Each structure stands twice: as structure tokens, then as C-alpha cells.
């Protein structure tokens, strides 16, 4: 028998999985609405909710267990964080994200109206860079580095939004982040 290295595995990572062996930064937050794995999120009234546009607070990482009574494919595919759960939100690193359009490595990324990701176009706020190719409806690897230059992420409810910038400093890859005042 010849071993099959792809048996029981797909080529792509599941949404919300860390997609690199590099250091990453994540925070623990409580949800204020249902949040899918790998979706962009903002903080509103102290709780994480799906983002509908940039800038974002971060990206929801997946948990390592399924919240279901049965392991049916449909149950596992539709699993997500529910309101009131404590989740981990990636702020700096590379993660597999759900994509709503074909993407290519090197393209800037933006969040869509449902919190998924797409190639950035004119008028979109760039929230990361795709570091891998992906087909619509699947996942792609995205690198993000959230930096809040001003404001507070909790101010989304009042209309005052923080400014998010993507660091492009390739000389100092220490994994640390900073915020401007």
C-alpha cells in the first residue's frame, strides 16, 4: 500500500487557523453577536461583533473543538462562536480567512459587508495582505497588523472610528506592535 499524504486532508486551512509558525499577537474578548471563524471583527459597546467594513479590531481565531452534538459535516461547517462566548482575536500575524472573491498572493485585503475578506478596491480600507492564493468560497492566508493610531475601538457605536494602518516595515520583523498617540 502506498501512503497518501493528502488522505483526510484538504489543501487549504480551515478559517480562523493560524497559518504560519511566526509569532502572533492575540487578545481574548467576549462576543456581542454570533461570529464566524476567521471573520473580521470590531468592538462595539465592549463586545466583539462582525465587522461590516474596515478598519477592524482583529480576526476571530477558531477554537479547537466543535460545539455540536454530532459530527455531521454540515454541523462542523456551520459552527461559529455564539453571543456571550469568550473568543481569541488575532491582532498581528498570519491566519486563514474566508474569502468572497478569488485572491492572489500580494493583493491588499479588505473586509466585506459580512466580515469575510476580499481584494481591496478603491474606497476600501486595507486591513491586511493576502500571502497566498485562494478561490472564492474557500480560504486564503492573510497577514494583518492592526495598529490604532487614535481613538478607541469601543467608539464604533458613537461614530468615532479608530484609524488602522498596516505596517509595511520589512526590516524590523520583531513581531512587536505599537500604537501612536
N, CA, C and O of each residue as an XYZ file, in Angstrom:
724
protein
N       0.847     -1.189      0.000
C       0.000      0.000      0.000
C       0.887      1.245      0.000
O       1.851      1.325      0.761
N       0.563      2.201     -0.842
C       1.317      3.454     -0.929
C       0.586      4.503     -0.093
O      -0.599      4.751     -0.314
N       1.282      5.122      0.868
C       0.619      6.139      1.692
C       0.189      7.349      0.858
O       0.893      7.769     -0.061
N      -0.962      7.890      1.192
C      -1.486      9.078      0.528
C      -1.374     10.237      1.507
O      -2.111     10.295      2.492
N      -0.451     11.164      1.238
C      -0.211     12.289      2.145
C      -1.362     13.252      2.274
O      -1.352     14.089      3.176
N      -2.361     13.171      1.407
C      -3.495     14.098      1.463
C      -4.763     13.430      1.976
O      -5.818     14.061      2.032
N      -4.668     12.162      2.349
C      -5.861     11.467      2.811
C      -6.447     12.166      4.040
O      -5.716     12.479      4.980
N      -7.716     12.405      4.037
C      -8.461     13.059      5.118
C      -8.086     14.530      5.295
O      -8.426     15.127      6.316
N      -7.409     15.112      4.345
C      -6.981     16.491      4.489
C      -7.275     17.255      3.209
O      -7.287     16.684      2.118
N      -7.511     18.543      3.354
C      -7.691     19.410      2.213
C      -6.435     20.257      2.060
O      -5.647     20.378      2.998
N      -6.248     20.838      0.889
C      -5.080     21.676      0.652
C      -5.106     22.953      1.480
O      -4.054     23.448      1.885
N      -6.274     23.483      1.734
C      -6.374     24.758      2.435
C      -6.614     24.545      3.925
O      -7.102     23.496      4.345
N      -6.265     25.549      4.710
C      -6.515     25.517      6.146
C      -7.944     25.954      6.425
O      -8.541     26.677      5.628
N      -8.488     25.523      7.541
C      -9.807     25.966      7.947
C      -9.772     27.419      8.373
O      -8.764     27.892      8.896
N     -10.873     28.132      8.152
C     -10.963     29.551      8.509
C     -10.670     29.743      9.992
O     -11.169     29.006     10.842
N      -9.853     30.745     10.281
C      -9.523     31.089     11.654
C      -8.311     30.359     12.209
O      -7.971     30.549     13.377
N      -7.648     29.527     11.406
C      -6.453     28.820     11.872
C      -5.218     29.674     11.644
O      -5.072     30.304     10.597
N      -4.326     29.690     12.636
C      -3.037     30.353     12.456
C      -2.347     29.673     11.278
O      -2.317     28.444     11.203
N      -1.792     30.462     10.359
C      -1.280     29.920      9.105
C       0.221     30.112      8.945
O       0.723     30.173      7.822
N       0.935     30.206     10.051
C       2.368     30.431      9.994
C       2.988     29.961     11.301
O       2.302     29.833     12.315
N       4.297     29.703     11.269
C       4.988     29.359     12.511
C       5.591     30.600     13.162
O       6.246     30.504     14.199
N       5.369     31.764     12.553
C       5.863     33.014     13.102
C       5.063     33.407     14.345
O       3.950     32.925     14.556
N       5.642     34.286     15.162
C       4.936     34.794     16.330
C       3.670     35.529     15.903
O       3.594     36.071     14.801
N       2.687     35.538     16.785
C       1.469     36.298     16.522
C       0.984     36.898     17.837
O       1.381     36.459     18.916
N       0.128     37.899     17.733
C      -0.438     38.559     18.901
C      -1.956     38.421     18.843
O      -2.575     38.701     17.816
N      -2.543     37.990     19.947
C      -3.996     37.818     20.008
C      -4.490     38.256     21.380
O      -3.749     38.216     22.362
N      -5.740     38.670     21.433
C      -6.399     39.079     22.676
C      -7.640     38.235     22.892
O      -8.179     37.664     21.944
N      -8.088     38.154     24.113
C      -9.313     37.440     24.451
C     -10.419     38.459     24.668
O     -10.259     39.409     25.434
N     -11.539     38.257     23.990
C     -12.679     39.183     24.074
C     -13.978     38.393     24.149
O     -14.009     37.207     23.819
N     -15.046     39.049     24.583
C     -16.364     38.419     24.643
C     -17.197     38.870     23.449
O     -17.131     40.030     23.040
N     -17.989     37.939     22.887
C     -18.806     38.268     21.719
C     -20.112     38.945     22.113
O     -20.712     38.632     23.141
N     -20.537     39.883     21.265
C     -21.826     40.540     21.427
C     -22.807     40.094     20.358
O     -23.950     40.548     20.328
N     -22.360     39.199     19.475
C     -23.174     38.640     18.385
C     -22.476     37.366     17.928
O     -21.342     37.097     18.323
N     -23.155     36.583     17.094
C     -22.520     35.399     16.526
C     -21.375     35.840     15.611
O     -21.510     36.791     14.841
N     -20.235     35.124     15.711
C     -19.044     35.467     14.929
C     -18.479     34.189     14.315
O     -18.228     33.212     15.021
N     -18.279     34.203     12.993
C     -17.708     33.055     12.305
C     -16.194     32.998     12.464
O     -15.548     34.025     12.673
N     -15.632     31.801     12.365
C     -14.189     31.620     12.456
C     -13.507     32.328     11.288
O     -13.914     32.174     10.137
N     -12.470     33.104     11.591
C     -11.703     33.778     10.564
C     -12.309     35.076     10.062
O     -11.775     35.675      9.129
N     -13.396     35.523     10.646
C     -14.051     36.757     10.200
C     -13.446     37.978     10.888
O     -12.969     37.899     12.020
N     -13.475     39.103     10.184
C     -13.039     40.361     10.758
C     -14.051     40.823     11.796
O     -15.258     40.654     11.622
N     -13.537     41.417     12.894
C     -14.415     41.869     13.973
C     -14.059     43.292     14.406
O     -12.941     43.769     14.213
N     -15.049     43.943     14.994
C     -14.863     45.234     15.660
C     -15.360     45.076     17.088
O     -15.993     44.077     17.430
N     -15.070     46.059     17.910
C     -15.624     46.080     19.260
C     -16.670     47.178     19.318
O     -16.414     48.330     18.968
N     -17.852     46.793     19.768
C     -18.944     47.746     19.928
C     -19.530     47.541     21.313
O     -19.926     46.430     21.667
N     -19.587     48.613     22.100
C     -20.100     48.555     23.469
C     -19.381     47.489     24.288
O     -20.000     46.797     25.096
N     -18.065     47.359     24.077
C     -17.250     46.445     24.856
C     -17.300     44.992     24.432
O     -16.693     44.145     25.086
N     -18.007     44.676     23.352
C     -18.153     43.285     22.881
C     -17.733     43.177     21.418
O     -17.871     44.127     20.647
N     -17.218     42.007     21.050
C     -16.798     41.746     19.675
C     -18.015     41.385     18.825
O     -18.824     40.539     19.205
N     -18.132     42.044     17.664
C     -19.190     41.743     16.693
C     -18.558     41.688     15.303
O     -17.464     42.219     15.111
N     -19.222     41.058     14.330
C     -18.650     41.012     12.978
C     -18.487     42.414     12.390
O     -19.353     43.273     12.558
N     -17.371     42.630     11.702
C     -17.123     43.893     11.012
C     -17.930     43.919      9.718
O     -18.173     42.875      9.111
N     -18.339     45.098      9.302
C     -19.024     45.250      8.019
C     -18.188     46.070      7.047
O     -18.519     46.176      5.866
N     -17.093     46.655      7.555
C     -16.140     47.420      6.750
C     -14.913     47.663      7.617
O     -14.938     47.412      8.822
N     -13.854     48.144      7.011
C     -12.651     48.483      7.762
C     -12.775     49.867      8.348
O     -13.600     50.651      7.880
N     -11.994     50.197      9.350
C     -10.959     49.375      9.974
C     -11.555     48.302     10.883
O     -12.705     48.405     11.310
N     -10.762     47.274     11.170
C     -11.219     46.193     12.042
C     -10.404     46.177     13.331
O      -9.307     46.733     13.395
N     -10.954     45.537     14.351
C     -10.242     45.343     15.612
C      -9.303     44.148     15.502
O      -8.238     44.139     16.119
N      -9.689     43.134     14.718
C      -8.871     41.942     14.536
C      -9.644     40.871     13.795
O     -10.674     41.142     13.179
N      -9.129     39.636     13.863
C      -9.725     38.492     13.165
C      -9.979     37.374     14.168
O      -9.082     37.005     14.926
N     -11.197     36.833     14.178
C     -11.578     35.775     15.125
C     -10.843     34.472     14.798
O     -10.963     33.943     13.693
N     -10.088     33.965     15.765
C      -9.416     32.674     15.590
C     -10.388     31.556     15.923
O     -11.292     31.744     16.737
N     -10.215     30.403     15.308
C     -11.108     29.267     15.550
C     -10.747     28.585     16.861
O      -9.620     28.693     17.345
N     -11.696     27.899     17.411
C     -11.416     27.080     18.603
C     -11.006     25.689     18.132
O     -11.154     25.363     16.955
N     -10.491     24.871     19.045
C     -10.001     23.549     18.649
C     -10.978     22.431     18.970
O     -10.579     21.270     19.068
N     -12.244     22.763     19.133
C     -13.286     21.767     19.349
C     -14.564     22.249     18.670
O     -14.732     23.441     18.412
N     -15.460     21.309     18.386
C     -16.727     21.642     17.729
C     -17.840     21.733     18.764
O     -17.958     20.870     19.633
N     -18.642     22.763     18.671
C     -19.763     22.958     19.586
C     -21.007     22.360     18.941
O     -21.889     23.079     18.471
N     -21.060     21.033     18.928
C     -22.171     20.343     18.276
C     -22.390     18.996     18.959
O     -21.465     18.433     19.544
N     -23.604     18.489     18.882
C     -23.903     17.183     19.467
C     -23.453     16.045     18.570
O     -23.191     14.940     19.044
N     -23.365     16.312     17.283
C     -22.981     15.294     16.309
C     -21.860     15.845     15.442
O     -21.713     17.061     15.316
N     -21.092     14.989     14.860
C     -20.004     15.425     13.993
C     -20.389     15.313     12.520
O     -19.613     14.831     11.695
N     -21.603     15.767     12.207
C     -22.037     15.818     10.823
C     -21.259     16.924     10.121
O     -20.958     17.954     10.724
N     -20.931     16.713      8.845
C     -20.180     17.727      8.097
C     -20.868     19.083      8.137
O     -20.203     20.106      8.300
N     -22.178     19.106      7.992
C     -22.904     20.382      7.972
C     -22.812     21.087      9.328
O     -22.684     22.311      9.377
N     -22.877     20.330     10.427
C     -22.756     20.935     11.757
C     -21.375     21.535     11.966
O     -21.244     22.637     12.500
N     -20.352     20.814     11.547
C     -18.982     21.299     11.710
C     -18.746     22.513     10.816
O     -18.127     23.485     11.249
N     -19.228     22.471      9.582
C     -19.044     23.585      8.645
C     -19.728     24.859      9.141
O     -19.203     25.954      8.940
N     -20.889     24.733      9.783
C     -21.653     25.893     10.235
C     -21.352     26.306     11.669
O     -21.997     27.212     12.197
N     -20.380     25.656     12.307
C     -20.018     26.003     13.681
C     -19.464     27.425     13.720
O     -18.770     27.846     12.794
N     -19.762     28.155     14.770
C     -19.292     29.528     14.951
C     -19.372     29.872     16.425
O     -19.924     29.110     17.218
N     -18.829     31.003     16.786
C     -18.959     31.493     18.151
C     -20.345     32.109     18.307
O     -20.830     32.793     17.405
N     -20.975     31.868     19.443
C     -22.297     32.438     19.699
C     -22.190     33.613     20.664
O     -21.168     33.793     21.327
N     -23.232     34.396     20.734
C     -23.258     35.564     21.601
C     -22.917     35.184     23.034
O     -23.475     34.236     23.587
N     -21.989     35.936     23.632
C     -21.597     35.715     25.017
C     -20.377     34.826     25.198
O     -19.858     34.725     26.309
N     -19.903     34.176     24.133
C     -18.707     33.337     24.244
C     -17.455     34.197     24.329
O     -17.415     35.312     23.808
N     -16.445     33.668     24.985
C     -15.142     34.313     25.015
C     -14.326     33.745     23.864
O     -14.205     32.527     23.726
N     -13.767     34.622     23.038
C     -13.030     34.182     21.854
C     -11.637     34.806     21.835
O     -11.339     35.734     22.587
N     -10.804     34.276     20.963
C      -9.469     34.824     20.754
C      -9.468     35.601     19.444
O      -9.909     35.098     18.410
N      -8.966     36.833     19.499
C      -8.947     37.721     18.336
C      -7.500     38.015     17.955
O      -6.737     38.565     18.750
N      -7.131     37.643     16.726
C      -5.787     37.903     16.218
C      -5.626     39.385     15.905
O      -6.474     39.980     15.239
N      -4.539     39.978     16.385
C      -4.250     41.385     16.113
C      -3.033     41.547     15.204
O      -2.897     42.555     14.511
N      -2.146     40.543     15.213
C      -0.908     40.628     14.442
C      -0.470     39.219     14.099
O      -0.159     38.432     14.993
N      -0.441     38.888     12.813
C       0.001     37.566     12.418
C      -0.607     37.143     11.093
O      -1.203     37.947     10.376
N      -0.441     35.847     10.780
C      -0.958     35.279      9.537
C      -2.011     34.239      9.883
O      -1.771     33.352     10.703
N      -3.177     34.346      9.259
C      -4.315     33.491      9.581
C      -5.056     33.126      8.292
O      -5.054     33.896      7.331
N      -5.684     31.957      8.275
C      -6.545     31.571      7.157
C      -7.902     32.245      7.350
O      -8.502     32.159      8.421
N      -8.375     32.913      6.305
C      -9.640     33.654      6.384
C     -10.575     33.222      5.263
O     -10.111     32.813      4.199
N     -11.894     33.307      5.485
C     -12.852     33.020      4.410
C     -12.815     34.154      3.392
O     -12.769     35.329      3.754
N     -12.836     33.784      2.112
C     -12.767     34.811      1.064
C     -14.019     34.757      0.185
O     -14.568     33.689     -0.086
N     -14.450     35.937     -0.248
C     -15.669     36.041     -1.041
C     -15.386     36.348     -2.508
O     -16.302     36.612     -3.287
N     -14.105     36.310     -2.874
C     -13.682     36.506     -4.271
C     -12.335     35.802     -4.440
O     -11.639     35.540     -3.458
N     -11.973     35.499     -5.680
C     -10.645     34.932     -5.931
C      -9.596     35.951     -5.498
O      -9.760     37.148     -5.734
N      -8.511     35.482     -4.863
C      -7.443     36.375     -4.419
C      -6.094     35.814     -4.854
O      -5.949     34.614     -5.090
N      -5.123     36.697     -4.953
C      -3.761     36.331     -5.298
C      -2.814     36.828     -4.211
O      -3.055     37.860     -3.584
N      -1.738     36.083     -3.998
C      -0.721     36.493     -3.037
C      -0.215     37.884     -3.394
O       0.018     38.182     -4.565
N      -0.047     38.731     -2.390
C       0.437     40.090     -2.605
C      -0.647     41.132     -2.735
O      -0.359     42.327     -2.663
N      -1.902     40.712     -2.927
C      -3.005     41.683     -3.026
C      -3.368     42.214     -1.648
O      -3.336     41.481     -0.659
N      -3.715     43.495     -1.595
C      -4.240     44.068     -0.359
C      -5.611     43.482     -0.075
O      -6.363     43.161     -0.996
N      -5.933     43.345      1.200
C      -7.200     42.745      1.614
C      -8.091     43.770      2.292
O      -7.612     44.683      2.964
N      -9.390     43.607      2.107
C     -10.411     44.428      2.767
C     -11.474     43.485      3.314
O     -11.602     42.350      2.856
N     -12.231     43.958      4.292
C     -13.325     43.174      4.849
C     -14.597     43.510      4.077
O     -14.809     44.660      3.693
N     -15.448     42.496      3.848
C     -16.698     42.747      3.132
C     -17.830     43.019      4.123
O     -17.593     43.072      5.330
N     -19.031     43.188      3.638
C     -20.170     43.557      4.486
C     -20.567     42.483      5.487
O     -21.320     42.767      6.418
N     -20.075     41.245      5.319
C     -20.402     40.155      6.243
C     -19.246     39.791      7.168
O     -19.380     38.885      7.991
N     -18.113     40.482      7.047
C     -16.952     40.178      7.885
C     -15.943     39.266      7.220
O     -14.863     39.041      7.766
N     -16.278     38.724      6.027
C     -15.325     37.925      5.268
C     -14.328     38.847      4.577
O     -14.355     40.061      4.783
N     -13.451     38.276      3.760
C     -12.398     39.079      3.152
C     -12.429     38.993      1.628
O     -12.881     38.007      1.046
N     -11.931     40.066      1.002
C     -11.916     40.209     -0.451
C     -10.714     41.069     -0.821
O     -10.120     41.709      0.047
N     -10.349     41.091     -2.105
C      -9.291     42.016     -2.522
C      -9.766     43.459     -2.332
O     -10.915     43.781     -2.633
N      -8.888     44.317     -1.836
C      -9.246     45.727     -1.629
C      -9.362     46.440     -2.967
O      -8.562     46.225     -3.877
N     -10.364     47.282     -3.066
C     -10.556     48.116     -4.250
C     -10.584     49.578     -3.805
O     -10.501     49.861     -2.610
N     -10.699     50.493     -4.740
C     -10.742     51.916     -4.422
C     -11.860     52.175     -3.411
O     -12.985     51.709     -3.592
N     -11.556     52.903     -2.370
C     -12.544     53.230     -1.350
C     -12.569     52.259     -0.177
O     -13.166     52.568      0.854
N     -11.932     51.085     -0.306
C     -11.874     50.123      0.802
C     -10.730     50.478      1.745
O      -9.708     51.016      1.320
N     -10.910     50.174      3.018
C      -9.829     50.291      3.983
C      -9.035     48.995      3.964
O      -9.601     47.922      4.173
N      -7.738     49.077      3.720
C      -6.876     47.896      3.689
C      -6.677     47.397      5.117
O      -6.280     48.156      6.002
N      -6.961     46.096      5.334
C      -6.829     45.504      6.674
C      -5.756     44.425      6.727
O      -5.512     43.844      7.784
N      -5.111     44.152      5.589
C      -4.055     43.145      5.548
C      -3.613     42.894      4.122
O      -4.027     43.580      3.187
N      -2.758     41.887      3.980
C      -2.246     41.485      2.672
C      -2.399     39.978      2.548
O      -2.039     39.238      3.463
N      -2.930     39.521      1.424
C      -3.011     38.082      1.188
C      -1.606     37.557      0.913
O      -0.893     38.100      0.069
N      -1.209     36.509      1.617
C       0.117     35.919      1.411
C       0.004     34.557      0.734
O       0.975     33.805      0.662
N      -1.170     34.259      0.250
C      -1.407     33.037     -0.509
C      -2.568     33.245     -1.454
O      -3.385     34.143     -1.250
N      -2.648     32.429     -2.479
C      -3.759     32.487     -3.427
C      -4.967     31.774     -2.837
O      -4.826     30.937     -1.946
N      -6.153     32.105     -3.334
C      -7.362     31.425     -2.886
C      -8.498     31.597     -3.869
O      -8.574     32.594     -4.587
N      -9.376     30.615     -3.892
C     -10.552     30.658     -4.752
C     -11.776     31.073     -3.953
O     -11.919     30.704     -2.787
N     -12.654     31.837     -4.578
C     -13.892     32.310     -3.955
C     -14.593     31.162     -3.235
O     -14.715     30.062     -3.773
N     -15.055     31.431     -2.006
C     -15.772     30.431     -1.236
C     -14.883     29.533     -0.394
O     -15.387     28.704      0.363
N     -13.574     29.681     -0.511
C     -12.623     28.896      0.273
C     -11.903     29.805      1.259
O     -12.455     30.818      1.688
N     -10.683     29.452      1.616
C      -9.890     30.302      2.495
C      -8.591     30.681      1.813
O      -8.161     30.040      0.853
N      -7.974     31.734      2.327
C      -6.652     32.171      1.879
C      -5.896     32.668      3.103
O      -6.502     33.093      4.087
N      -4.583     32.611      3.037
C      -3.764     33.119      4.133
C      -3.664     34.636      4.032
O      -3.397     35.183      2.962
N      -3.883     35.308      5.161
C      -3.866     36.770      5.208
C      -2.958     37.202      6.348
O      -3.023     36.649      7.446
N      -2.111     38.192      6.086
C      -1.281     38.770      7.138
C      -1.875     40.103      7.528
O      -2.195     40.925      6.669
N      -2.023     40.319      8.826
C      -2.557     41.578      9.322
C      -1.689     42.083     10.462
O      -1.040     41.304     11.160
N      -1.686     43.372     10.636
C      -1.023     44.006     11.767
C      -1.875     45.225     12.109
O      -1.765     46.275     11.475
N      -2.713     45.067     13.109
C      -3.643     46.136     13.492
C      -2.925     47.123     14.394
O      -2.331     46.737     15.401
N      -2.983     48.409     14.028
C      -2.415     49.467     14.848
C      -3.427     50.594     14.925
O      -3.879     51.107     13.901
N      -3.768     50.963     16.106
C      -4.734     52.046     16.279
C      -3.970     53.335     16.529
O      -3.338     53.501     17.572
N      -4.031     54.238     15.572
C      -3.290     55.486     15.663
C      -3.991     56.483     16.579
O      -3.342     57.329     17.193
N      -5.311     56.384     16.670
C      -6.047     57.309     17.524
C      -7.414     56.720     17.822
O      -7.850     55.778     17.160
N      -8.076     57.267     18.802
C      -9.413     56.800     19.150
C      -9.384     55.517     19.944
O      -8.323     55.051     20.359
N     -10.548     54.954     20.151
C     -10.710     53.744     20.926
C     -11.646     52.835     20.162
O     -12.680     53.284     19.666
N     -11.296     51.555     20.059
C     -12.110     50.618     19.278
C     -13.536     50.516     19.796
O     -14.423     50.078     19.064
N     -13.775     50.908     21.032
C     -15.111     50.850     21.610
C     -15.982     52.002     21.127
O     -17.184     52.012     21.393
N     -15.413     52.961     20.433
C     -16.166     54.141     19.996
C     -16.927     53.942     18.700
O     -17.510     54.899     18.191
N     -16.947     52.723     18.138
C     -17.674     52.498     16.893
C     -19.151     52.846     17.045
O     -19.767     53.328     16.095
N     -19.725     52.615     18.211
C     -21.153     52.868     18.416
C     -21.474     54.354     18.308
O     -22.589     54.723     17.939
N     -20.502     55.209     18.628
C     -20.763     56.639     18.598
C     -20.332     57.283     17.290
O     -20.473     58.494     17.118
N     -19.809     56.483     16.367
C     -19.427     57.008     15.072
C     -17.977     57.413     14.969
O     -17.493     57.648     13.861
N     -17.251     57.507     16.089
C     -15.837     57.842     16.057
C     -15.042     56.560     15.865
O     -15.037     55.707     16.753
N     -14.372     56.402     14.731
C     -13.677     55.159     14.434
C     -12.170     55.328     14.579
O     -11.623     56.374     14.229
N     -11.492     54.295     15.100
C     -10.046     54.360     15.172
C      -9.443     54.248     13.778
O     -10.083     53.749     12.852
N      -8.233     54.706     13.640
C      -7.533     54.617     12.369
C      -6.651     53.378     12.406
O      -5.806     53.256     13.293
N      -6.825     52.466     11.474
C      -6.000     51.263     11.406
C      -5.007     51.417     10.271
O      -5.364     51.853      9.177
N      -3.769     51.060     10.531
C      -2.761     51.115      9.495
C      -2.066     49.775      9.405
O      -1.930     49.070     10.405
N      -1.630     49.425      8.224
C      -0.902     48.183      8.008
C       0.569     48.523      7.905
O       0.974     49.272      7.016
N       1.374     47.980      8.806
C       2.803     48.231      8.781
C       3.434     47.494      7.621
O       3.163     46.313      7.404
N       4.271     48.184      6.881
C       4.977     47.545      5.776
C       6.473     47.505      6.050
O       7.263     47.345      5.120
N       6.875     47.647      7.300
C       8.272     47.612      7.693
C       8.788     46.186      7.611
O       8.445     45.352      8.449
N       9.610     45.897      6.609
C      10.132     44.541      6.438
C      11.522     44.387      7.043
O      12.043     43.274      7.107
N      12.130     45.478      7.485
C      13.464     45.395      8.069
C      13.429     44.986      9.530
O      14.352     44.329     10.011
N      12.377     45.365     10.242
C      12.287     45.068     11.665
C      11.108     44.142     11.888
O      10.008     44.605     12.188
N      11.316     42.858     11.750
C      10.247     41.881     11.876
C      10.297     41.232     13.260
O      10.388     40.010     13.376
N      10.238     42.043     14.287
C      10.358     41.539     15.650
C       9.049     40.990     16.203
O       9.046     40.358     17.259
N       7.942     41.222     15.509
C       6.657     40.728     15.983
C       5.999     41.657     16.986
O       4.902     41.362     17.459
N       6.633     42.767     17.323
C       6.044     43.677     18.296
C       5.167     44.687     17.583
O       5.372     44.988     16.407
N       4.200     45.201     18.300
C       3.328     46.219     17.729
C       3.357     47.429     18.634
O       3.708     47.329     19.810
N       2.992     48.562     18.089
C       2.927     49.775     18.889
C       1.750     50.592     18.416
O       1.259     50.414     17.301
N       1.305     51.477     19.261
C       0.215     52.370     18.870
C       0.691     53.792     18.952
O       1.448     54.145     19.856
N       0.261     54.615     18.021
C       0.619     56.020     18.028
C      -0.343     56.808     18.886
O      -1.490     56.403     19.076
N       0.101     57.891     19.386
C      -0.749     58.754     20.216
C      -0.994     60.054     19.506
O      -1.687     60.924     20.034
